[in-house]
Amino acid sequence: MNRQLRIVILACALLPAASRIHAQLLHNAPAPEPVKPAEQVFKNIQVLKGVPSDQWRATMQFISSSLGVECEFCHTRGAFDNDDKKPKKIARQMIEMQMAINKNNFICPPPIRFSINISRPWVAPRP
């Protein structure tokens, strides 16, 4: 047998064992720690409660870029929890207003949960 054929046969023979070892490692891995809401990680969160802490920076960056301002427009450098700037208070009022508009005028359906079963073709679950 030539060398390439032996390598292919060896790889095919070892693949199931490697797959089982990989599955065992994944099964024994500790479950990821749940992400805390922002108000449990950061100080002085008043309006956007419930936002996952791992999405907080992206949320603030989205607001900053949407308004076309830098962080220091609303926040004091090095003391982001201070409420000494008026734009920060106004921004909170605007966010509360937008949340009230959404709550009072739009019906939000419950989130759709999808399941994937690789043993049969994918079908969307029924509500």
C-alpha positions as CSV (number, residue, x, y, z in Angstrom):
1,M,0.0,0.0,0.0
2,N,1.2,3.4,-0.7
3,R,1.8,5.9,2.1
4,Q,-1.2,8.2,1.3
5,L,-3.6,5.3,1.4
6,R,-2.3,4.2,4.8
7,I,-2.7,7.7,6.2
8,V,-6.3,7.9,4.9
9,I,-7.1,4.4,6.4
10,L,-5.5,5.4,9.7
11,A,-7.4,8.7,9.8
12,C,-10.7,6.9,9.1
13,A,-10.0,4.4,11.9
14,L,-9.1,7.1,14.4
15,L,-11.9,9.5,13.6
16,P,-14.6,7.8,15.7
17,A,-12.3,7.6,18.7
18,A,-11.4,11.3,18.4
19,S,-15.1,12.1,18.1
20,R,-15.9,10.2,21.3
21,I,-13.1,11.9,23.2
22,H,-14.3,15.3,21.9
23,A,-17.8,14.5,23.0
24,Q,-16.6,13.5,26.5
25,L,-14.6,16.7,26.9
26,L,-17.7,18.8,25.9
27,H,-19.9,16.8,28.3
28,N,-17.5,17.2,31.2
29,A,-16.9,20.9,30.6
30,P,-18.4,23.1,33.2
31,A,-21.6,25.0,32.2
32,P,-21.0,28.6,31.3
33,E,-21.8,31.1,34.1
34,P,-25.1,32.9,33.4
35,V,-24.6,36.5,32.4
36,K,-25.7,39.0,35.0
37,P,-27.9,42.0,34.2
38,A,-26.1,45.3,33.9
39,E,-27.6,46.7,37.2
40,Q,-25.8,43.9,39.1
41,V,-22.5,44.6,37.5
42,F,-22.4,48.4,37.0
43,K,-23.3,51.2,39.3
44,N,-26.2,53.6,39.0
45,I,-28.2,51.8,36.2
46,Q,-31.6,53.4,36.4
47,V,-33.4,53.0,33.0
48,L,-31.9,50.2,31.0
49,K,-32.3,47.5,33.7
50,G,-32.3,44.0,32.4
51,V,-29.7,44.5,29.7
52,P,-27.2,41.7,29.9
53,S,-23.9,43.0,31.2
54,D,-21.9,41.5,28.3
55,Q,-24.0,43.7,26.0
56,W,-23.8,46.9,28.0
57,R,-20.7,48.4,26.2
58,A,-22.3,47.7,22.8
59,T,-25.5,49.3,23.9
60,M,-23.7,52.4,25.1
61,Q,-21.7,52.5,21.9
62,F,-24.9,52.3,19.8
63,I,-26.4,55.2,21.7
64,S,-23.2,57.2,21.3
65,S,-22.8,56.6,17.6
66,S,-26.6,57.2,17.0
67,L,-26.3,60.6,18.7
68,G,-23.0,61.4,17.1
69,V,-21.3,62.3,20.4
70,E,-18.5,60.8,22.5
71,C,-19.0,59.2,25.9
72,E,-17.9,62.3,27.7
73,F,-20.9,64.2,26.4
74,C,-23.1,62.5,28.9
75,H,-20.6,60.9,31.3
76,T,-17.8,62.2,33.5
77,R,-14.5,60.6,32.4
78,G,-13.5,58.0,35.0
79,A,-16.8,58.3,36.9
80,F,-19.4,56.9,34.6
81,D,-21.9,56.5,37.5
82,N,-22.0,60.2,38.3
83,D,-25.2,62.1,37.5
84,D,-23.6,65.5,37.3
85,K,-24.2,66.2,33.6
86,K,-27.6,67.3,32.3
87,P,-27.4,65.4,28.9
88,K,-27.3,62.2,30.9
89,K,-30.5,63.1,32.7
90,I,-32.2,64.1,29.4
91,A,-31.0,60.9,27.7
92,R,-32.6,58.8,30.5
93,Q,-35.9,60.7,30.1
94,M,-35.8,60.1,26.3
95,I,-35.2,56.4,26.8
96,E,-38.1,56.2,29.3
97,M,-40.3,58.1,26.8
98,Q,-39.4,55.7,24.0
99,M,-40.0,52.7,26.1
100,A,-43.4,54.0,27.1
101,I,-44.3,54.7,23.5
102,N,-43.2,51.1,22.5
103,K,-45.2,49.6,25.4
104,N,-48.4,51.6,24.8
105,N,-48.5,51.4,21.1
106,F,-46.9,48.2,19.9
107,I,-47.8,44.6,20.6
108,C,-44.7,42.5,20.9
109,P,-45.2,38.8,20.2
110,P,-43.4,36.4,22.5
111,P,-40.0,35.3,21.2
112,I,-40.1,32.4,18.8
113,R,-38.1,29.4,20.0
114,F,-36.5,27.2,17.3
115,S,-35.3,23.7,17.8
116,I,-32.9,21.9,15.6
117,N,-33.1,18.1,15.3
118,I,-30.5,16.8,12.9
119,S,-32.2,13.4,12.7
120,R,-35.0,14.8,10.6
121,P,-35.6,17.8,8.3
122,W,-35.9,21.1,10.2
123,V,-39.5,22.2,11.0
124,A,-40.4,25.3,12.9
125,P,-42.0,24.5,16.2
126,R,-45.7,25.3,16.7
127,P,-46.6,27.9,19.2
